[in-house]
Amino acid sequence: MNPDASLITALVERWRPETSTFHLPCGEITITLEDVVTLSGLAIDGDSVVVDIPDEEWSAICLRLLGRVPVDLVGGVAVVRIVWLRVEFSHLPEDASQEVMKDHF
């Protein structure tokens, strides 16, 4: 996905942090949780997952659960970025099994 610089600039110019809204010619709008779900694909049902794990253990956990380690985790803050997840997991390998394809969709 290539960001549209002029669109981003227009939105930044119209953002009002005091009300957390965009002021557009058609009116005032805000970003909702539903918008975030639609754009990110993250589930919002159920309990949030918050754990206190030492940073050095994040790499091992990611490797065990995801099969790979985000670059951001190596010697840095324990964060798994949505962009990294999308790049790494948005496509199926050509030799994917039926079970993998079922789980993916």
N, C-alpha and C positions, 0 to 999 in steps of 0.2 A: 504494500500500500504506500503510495507516494502522497505525502501531505501537500495540500494546496496552500502555499504561503500567503496568497492574497486572502483566502478565506480565513485562515488563522489570524492574520492581521486585523481583518474586519471584526472578527469575534472578540479579539483582545481589546480593541478600541471601544467596543460596546458593552464590555463586562463591567458590572457595578458591584464591587466586593462588599459594600455596605449592605446590600440586599441579596447578594448571591444570585443575581439575575442578569440576563442580557437585555439591553434596551434596543429593540429593533423597530423599523418603521411600522411593522404590523402590531407591535405591542411589546409587553414585557414577558420574557420566558425564562424558565429555569431548567436545570438538568435534574431529572428525577432518578430515583433508584431504578425504576423500570427502564429508563434510557441506558443506564450503566449496564444493566443485565443484557439488554439487546445488543449493545456495542461490544461487551466483553465476553458474553456467553457464560458468565459466572452464575451459579445457583445462589439464590438468596433464601431458600427454605431451610429450616433447621437451625441448630445452634452454630455459633461461630466457633472456629477452632483457634485457640490461642494457647500456646505452650511456651514454657521457659526452657529452652534447650541451648546449651553452650554453642557458640558459633562454630567451633571446630567439629561438632557432631552433625551439623547441617549437611555437609558434603556427603557423609556416609549415609544419612537418611535419604537424601535426594537420589543418590546412586542406587540404593536399595529399592525405593518406591518408583522412581522414574526411569532408571536405567542409565542415567547420565547426570552430570553436575553442571549447573549454570556457572558461567565464568564469574558472575557477580558474587558467588559464594566462596570462591577461592581467595582466602586471605582478606576477605572483606565482610561487609554487613550481610547477615543472613536474610536475604530477600530473593524470592523467585518472582521475576517480573512476568507479567502477562504476555508481553511482546515475545519473550524468550519461549514461553510455553506454546504460543501460537506458531512461531517459526519451527520449533522442534517437533510439534505433535499435530499440526494441522493437515498433514498428508499421510497416506498409507503407503507402506512399502509395496512394491509390485508383487512380492511373494507373500503377502499377508494371508494368514489363515482365515477361514470362515469365522472362527471365534474372535479373532482380532477385529475383523470387519464389523461383526455384530456389536462388539463393545465400542467401536469408534463411532457408530451411528446410532 
